[in-house]
Amino acid sequence: MEQLKPLSDFFNAIAGDPRISITHIGIYAALLKYWSEHHYENPVQVFSYEIMQIAKISASTTYHKSIKDLNSYGYIRYEPSFKRNKGSKVYFNATE
């Protein structure tokens, strides 16, 4: 059950946050899956197309808005790379 702790912590944190939508939840869950597949490296380097595929999101504008929201709301720290061949960095705050 320890693997579910980050997701459980996220759900506890967003319980009273009306800004969070199902898209934010989907992206966060996709980030957690990707993070676990990369041995919980913090930060983890992500490419938007990989996270979008996991989260079942087809519009890059939706992805970028939602991941920037998660960053500004304090659920993750997101550092975009702006380079096609280098993934953006995502830090999970609970593990910093």
Secondary structure, 3 states (H helix, E strand, C coil): CHHHHHHHHHHHHHCCCCCCCHHHHHHHHHHHHHHHHCCCCCCEEECHHHHHHHHCCCCHHHHHHHHHHHHHCCCEEEECCCECCECEEEEEHHHC
